[in-house]
Amino acid sequence: MIPVAVPDLSGNEERYVVEAIKGTWISSSGTFLDRFEKEFATACQTDHCLAVANGTVALHLALLTLDVQPGDEVLVPALTYIATANAVRYCGAIPIFVDVDPGAWCIDPEKLAEAITPRTKGIIAVHLYGHPADMDAINQIASAHDLWVVEDAAEAHMGEYKGRKVGSLSDIASFSFFGNKVFTSGEGGALTFNDDALLERAKMLRSQGNDPHQRYVHRVVGYNYRMTNLTAAVACAQIERADTILARRREIFETYDRNLTGIPGIKFRPVMPWARLTPWLYCLTIDPEQYGATRDQLADYLRENGVDNRPFFPSMHQQPPYLELAATQNVHLPQSEHLSATGLNLPTFTGLSDTQIETICNLIADRARAAN
Ligand SMILES: *Cc1c(COP(=O)(O)O)cnc(C)c1O
């Protein structure tokens, strides 16, 4: 079976982990942590980066840092990985589901205004499947209504919006370094931002609310959301090869595009003129009428023939933990529903060969021919 994702650990990953172990710096301080935070901030064109345990706690920590309170409303895209909405719930706040737009597949700026109430405190913009959200439009609405903005950039490391780096386009951005992301440290996460006061508050909350000047004196109920130096060792080895990893993944995207062109009913992911896409998981959508089979039928066919794949995320209002909440909202989310019913992710990892991509694309073409 060709898997969907395989981490590329062919650089200094092993050497750096061994170095951390030999030096006994395996816990939550060490040179790899310092180096990762410095280099990732530089890569994101921000002043600060904080390393954390994973992308979900990165989001939670971002919201806590922005002082999200129980009962606050936070606007989130309906089409996202569930962690985005869960982080809002961890604060006791209420995620308000907003539809995505057909171009970027991210939270639709035109739908934001109508979702804002006196209880709205902020917006989480998810750069979905590596494509940056329309941040100028989102930030403009946010500043008109005095809202904060968080980027959930878990899928969009080093992507660009109008030439500016993802992660530098909001009050706080969060990243994930999970095993299937573009860069991975196994589990891992990060926040990026520019504001010094937010940095100090996030640092304190990351480490049990500890007073920065007095050990064992805790100012607030905080968390242990730290990353280990072992994890950071892997992350450093990934970041130093960022250009190579991104270049190979871009080639894979181009090879898919070339080999899938002309198959009836196979639609490519749109890319907005202002976007530089991060090549995370290759996306396509299926028009079942034209293709002659549904997304799920194609997914099964690929798996039967040794090619693993993933359907797009279910829309949040269709997820069991959010059914009840969504039913209280004015749920009209046609774009999220459409994409979640028709979207498919294909294998994307640096070790995938061009021959394997051709095999996958031939299977997709064969299934269309069998139907038509
Ligand atoms: C992966 C992901 C997360 C969560 O990251 P973890 O490291 O798995 O906790 C959050 N948001 C989005 C959009 C993601 O894709």
The ligand as an SDF file (V2000), in Angstrom:
LIG
                    3D

 15 15  0  0  0  0  0  0  0  0999 V2000
   -2.9590   19.0520   12.2340 C   0  0  0  0  0  0  0  0  0  0  0  0
   -3.8180   20.2110   12.5060 C   0  0  0  0  0  0  0  0  0  0  0  0
   -3.9980   20.7230   13.8010 C   0  0  0  0  0  0  0  0  0  0  0  0
   -3.5270   20.0340   15.0380 C   0  0  0  0  0  0  0  0  0  0  0  0
   -2.2060   19.7220   15.1210 O   0  0  0  0  0  0  0  0  0  0  0  0
   -1.7020   18.5210   16.0690 P   0  0  0  0  0  0  0  0  0  0  0  0
   -0.2390   18.7300   16.0880 O   0  0  0  0  0  0  0  0  0  0  0  0
   -2.1320   17.2450   15.4220 O   0  0  0  0  0  0  0  0  0  0  0  0
   -2.3230   18.7020   17.4120 O   0  0  0  0  0  0  0  0  0  0  0  0
   -4.7340   21.8850   13.9510 C   0  0  0  0  0  0  0  0  0  0  0  0
   -5.3000   22.4910   12.9100 N   0  0  0  0  0  0  0  0  0  0  0  0
   -5.1990   22.0230   11.6620 C   0  0  0  0  0  0  0  0  0  0  0  0
   -5.8550   22.7700   10.5490 C   0  0  0  0  0  0  0  0  0  0  0  0
   -4.4720   20.8470   11.4210 C   0  0  0  0  0  0  0  0  0  0  0  0
   -4.3990   20.3620   10.1710 O   0  0  0  0  0  0  0  0  0  0  0  0
  1  2  1  0
  2  3  1  0
  2 14  2  0
  3  4  1  0
  3 10  2  0
  4  5  1  0
  5  6  1  0
  6  7  2  0
  6  8  1  0
  6  9  1  0
 10 11  1  0
 11 12  2  0
 12 13  1  0
 12 14  1  0
 14 15  1  0
M  END
$$$$
